[in-house]
Structures are given as C-alpha cells and as structure tokens.
C-alpha cells in the first residue's frame, strides 16, 4: 500500500508500507495515516513505526503517472490538500486507487 500527499496542486511526499504484524493489520491498525501521530514522524525518515500498530513505512518516490493521477483526482474533487492511497496489482502491475482523503493530516517534518 502506498500513500501520496498533495498540497496546492503539488505532490508533497509519499510513503510505502513495508510490513504489518499481520494481514488483518493491513486495513485496520496499519493505516498509513498512523505515521502522523508520532512526534518525530517524518516521511523523509528511512522507516517510521506507526503509533497505532507495528506497521513500518518508508519514503517512496511515486512514478510520474501516479503523481499525475493523484493531482487529477485532487483537481476533480476540488481538494487543495489531502492524500490518496493506492496499491499495485501483483499480476498486471497497474495502480489501483482506493482512498482519497481531503484535508488530511500531513506527517510532521521535524
């Protein structure tokens, strides 16, 4: 699972989920937004454990087509800031977008 944050028509940062303690945590406690609740959390850090679970995230550079799709979704939704979550299909490699969060909490950067 990947999450991309945007602000004012610009991609700000992105993270990818490296691991969760269990498959059940994938969509429950392993929420990518959990990185925001840590005082030292930064999308620029190599890895950050979530305060809500043992999930671990890493900074991620999304492909240009993902950046374009995220900004297009924001434009369609008239969203100035927020994030989009997506995953890639293991069979065809295509991105599948499943969550648009408007006015989301951005990760703290030091």
N, C-alpha and C positions, 0 to 999 in steps of 0.2 A: 504494500500500500504506500502511496506517495501523497504528499500534500504540498500545494503550491500557494503561497500568499501573494496578493496583489494590492497595490495602493495607487490610486490616481492614474490608472492605465499603464502601470509598470510592474513587472514581476519583482518582488522584494527578496524572496528566498524560497527554498523548498527543502523538504526532508523526505527520507525514505525510512520505512520501518525495517529494521534489521532482524529483530526477533521478538517473540512474545513467549511468556512462560507456557502457554497452552493455546490450542486452536480456538478455544472459547474466548480468550482474551483478544483475539483478532478484531472483533467488532464490539467488544464491551470495554474492558479496562485498558485495552491497548490503543485507545483513541489518540490519534496524532496530536490533538489539541492539548493533551495532558502535559506536553512539554512546557506549556505556558505557565503552569503553576509553580515551577521551581524558580527560586530567586536568582540562580546563576544560569538558568537555561539560556542557550543561545543556539540558533540554527547554524551558526558558524562553527560550533564545537564539533569535534570528531564524533562523539557519541554522547547522548544525554538520556539517562533513565527517566521515565515518567514518574511523577509523584503518585499517579493513580494505579500504576501497575509496574511490573518489571520489564515493560517494553523498552527497547533501545532503538533510538533513531540516529540517523546520520545525515549530514548536509548532502544535498543532491542537486545536480545541475540538470534541469529538465531539457529534453530535446526541443528544438525550435517549434516543432509542430504542436507540442504540448503547451508551450508558452502562448502560442497564437490562439489555441483553443480556449485556454483559461481566460485570456484577455477578451476574447469574443463572447464567452459566457458572461463575463462581468459587464460588458457593454450591453448585451441583450437584457440583462437583469437591472440595468441602470445602477450598478453597485460601484461605489467609489473605493471601497476596501473590503477585503474578505479573503477567502481561501477556497480552493477546490481540491477534493480528494479523488484519486484515481488509482487504478491498478492496470497491469498489463496482462493480457491473456497469454498463458503459457504455450498455447498451441499456435496462435496466429501472430502473437507479438503486438497486437493492436491495443491502444489505450482505451479503457472503459472508465468514463467519468461517472461518479455516483453521488457526489455531495457538493453542493455549492453553499458555502457559509458566508453570509453577508455581515459586515461589521463584526468580524470575528476578533478574538483576542490575538494579537501578534505576539510572537515569542519575545521575551526581554533580551536585549543585547547590552550586557554589561552595564 
